[in-house]
Amino acid sequence: MQFEITREYVEQLKKLIEDKNTKEVETLMEPLHPADIAEIMEGLNIDQARYIILLLDGETASDVLVEIPENDRKRLLKELPPDFIASKLIEFMDSDDAADVVADLDEDRKKEVLNEIEDFEQAGDIVDLLEYEEDTAGGIMAKELVKVNENWTVATCLKEISRQAEEVGEIYYIYVIDDTEKLKGVLSLKKLITTNTNTKISNVYNAEIKMVNTNVRKEEIAEIMDKYNLVAIPVVDEIGRLKGRITFDDVIDFIREEAEKDYQMVSGLTGDVEPGDKVFTLMRARLPWLLIGLFGGVLGSLVLGSHENQLSKATELAFFIPLIAATAGNVGVQSSAIVVQSIASGVKEFETIGKRLLKELMVAMATATIFAVLIFAYNFFSSGNMDLTFSVSISLFIVIIFASIFGTVVPLFLNRVKIDPALATGPFITTSNDIIGLSIYLLIARMFFGIL
Amino acid sequence: MQFEITREYVEQLKKLIEDKNTKEVETLMEPLHPADIAEIMEGLNIDQARYIILLLDGETASDVLVEIPENDRKRLLKELPPDFIASKLIEFMDSDDAADVVADLDEDRKKEVLNEIEDFEQAGDIVDLLEYEEDTAGGIMAKELVKVNENWTVATCLKEISRQAEEVGEIYYIYVIDDTEKLKGVLSLKKLITTNTNTKISNVYNAEIKMVNTNVRKEEIAEIMDKYNLVAIPVVDEIGRLKGRITFDDVIDFIREEAEKDYQMVSGLTGDVEPGDKVFTLMRARLPWLLIGLFGGVLGSLVLGSHENQLSKATELAFFIPLIAATAGNVGVQSSAIVVQSIASGVKEFETIGKRLLKELMVAMATATIFAVLIFAYNFFSSGNMDLTFSVSISLFIVIIFASIFGTVVPLFLNRVKIDPALATGPFITTSNDIIGLSIYLLIARMFFGIL
């Protein structure tokens, strides 16, 4: 039912591009949706991508450009002439996408492109949007929307909507304003169609409307739209005047990106990488955290080295180093991840921090007891060395409780001081837990073995 | 702008519920949106939640129930009388939500509730929907939609839509069918409003429409709707007849759930838990993977134990156990996470598996070289023990390459055999990497130190 892009298709396309066989390339791309073309572009090099985008009609080219990942888009824009960007790309874009494109250009080219835009009103909209901070409602909203005055009749509205609708991709809601442009409420197309044409709008619109101020942050917008299942949300300024709207597709992308960021953090990556990325890109995303791990490993070796005497006299102590370190890391990441996820989901917690820590402590105590008993039984029956048996069990017990509390407190603290709490699931905490866990283990062992 | 739910508010509500002060509870909840009530319900116990839901009018109660997390909903439904479920909840729900509710009931109650539904057509819709598999388009679609015949005029359509729209929450698209109910295309309300009323629908509808078959899986639906930015997608049967539609809010929830699942996997949790959950629930989500880690730790101790002689004669070897184990784990998780994320994002890879492995190998070689050199320099200058210096460096080099390849191959393999590739980021692989890494380390060391 859907057009399936195969590897063969892409290979064929690449070959035709190399041959500069414009006709055949056009025929091959004829049945494609802009989103499909964008997907294919990710597999092309910059020259091939440039060739394709210059070939497409403005409508398609602009849709394709919007769908390309930001980094690729930036690189591609650098390769395109300003008049092409203005007249073939921006011309066909909604103001939010157009502003994103202009923001991606460097200062000189930005001015050039803005001056090349024929529609002066559109250029004005873009400049207005660029004023807002990037991650706020103002920075992501589009200016295109359908609005009607509360004093109009349904008949006037229908006529006005036909006129306004030309510039708007999809109408999800019709916004109702008063004479001062203040947002009063919302009207669905459904309501409009099912209402008598002589009725005044002020009698039929829905005044219970969710809206956001221009300076509300992306996270909060996504939360509101997700919670109340909104296809679009209107954006107003400080005195309630309607300024733009944000649609669900922006929110879907944002939710996905946020989830990906948390996922990358916990798996030790510093960027959004694909297996197909360049070796250098992959290295750049992977090295930072591995290096922190390396540093932690060296610190760990110093901790162990400071107990050399003990380890050399009781070698069996070394056997349980991986167990202690791994458990400390695992428990810590779990605790942090639970907190991070609950913050990210935006679900309000009605319990106090004290209560939550108490609960975490109970979970930790129960887990620690189970683990201590299990490893005690194992060591008791397998080695019979009571010093070792007690050392490992007691250390494991303490380490689990410590890592739980540490893993819970750190993300809560980071969130309180406005740092991304997901950082707690990253390598710093895991590495700290490892090292602290090992220290606890060797200190406990010293008490039992009595070696100095 | 938004009603803010505070801890004090919830405490006050709880107190009023305990006092059975129905009037005050109603006043307190008056300004709330169903989604807000659902959020508050998560903080209530089952009796309090039951009290609230029985108090609400049908429209609100049904909206609240739809917004409650599935597990809570199941528990709450058990506490409600069948006639209440049928006449106050299901009555006001769209067919997809109603089917979800009925599916949550156990067999006896299911029949009872279905028979209590007054609207026979609605009961029929629910029974029809229950036939489809849960995670397919049929299982998540709603029957409510607006459809028009291609032979009608715009004027007839507008009248028909007014009639049909009563049962549909939001009209996003109007579906155009032929006399055999076959889906021909789509029409936007915007188009309808802006077209002359005498025009025949067949002349104005858009035939280029994305649709899915009833048996298409959720993952694929989410991918298509996200890729093409669709608010809703129609569902058709094998011979193309229009059966229902799926809307964007279902997809947002699904994307979020999938991302959460992957996140839980990599952070060692087996369920979606919140810090506020019961101790038992938290334990159940945390213990399984910690226990696998415990088992891995014991295996690790056996591996180290089998090299006891070596470790007792060269204690300094033990110092680098945490470094080797941690690096093996970190590199493996990174490699797996990159593959898992690329599979989850649904972005097509146009490279062959051979090429991807070659790239992974190049990244691994470069990383391994950097790490081997760094740790060589560190050990050379800090200890000067050349046996140790060579052992650690060479082991680290081999371990990084092994963990990279292992971490890349396993999720690719799991995906090929239709197992969730995210499993690779879980504890099995990390634990395996730890143990294999340690074995490599001790075998290499044996070559240098020559101890048996």
Interface residues (C-beta under 8 A of the other chain):
Chain A: M1 Q2 I5 R7 V10 H33 A35 E39 E42 G43 L158 I161 S162 A165 V168 E170 I171 Y172 S188 L189 K190 I193 T194 K210 M211 V212 N213 I224 D226 K227 Y228 N229 V231 F248 D249 V251 I252 I255 R256 A259 E260 D262 Y263 Q264 V266 S267 G268 L269 D272 V273 E274 P275 G276 V279 L282 M283 R286 L287 W289 L290 G293 L294 G296 G297 V298 G300 S301 L302 L304 G305 E308 L311 S312 T315 E316 A318 F319 F320 I321 P322 L323 I324 A325 A326 T327 G329 N330 V331 V333 Q334 S336 A337 I338 V339 Q341 S342 S345 V347 K348 E349 F350 E351 T352 R356 K359 E360 M362 V363 A366 T367 I370 F371 L374 I375 Y378 T408 T425 P427 T431 D434 L438
Chain B: M1 Q2 I5 R7 V10 H33 A35 E39 E42 G43 L158 I161 S162 A165 V168 E170 I171 Y172 S188 L189 K190 I193 T194 K210 M211 V212 N213 I224 D226 K227 Y228 N229 V231 F248 D249 V251 I252 I255 R256 A259 E260 D262 Y263 Q264 V266 S267 G268 L269 D272 V273 E274 P275 G276 V279 L282 M283 R286 L287 W289 L290 G293 L294 G296 G297 V298 G300 S301 L302 L304 G305 E308 L311 S312 T315 E316 A318 F319 F320 I321 P322 L323 I324 A325 A326 T327 G329 N330 V331 V333 Q334 S336 A337 I338 V339 Q341 S342 S345 V347 K348 E349 F350 E351 T352 R356 K359 E360 M362 V363 A366 T367 I370 F371 L374 I375 Y378 T408 T425 P427 T431 D434 L438
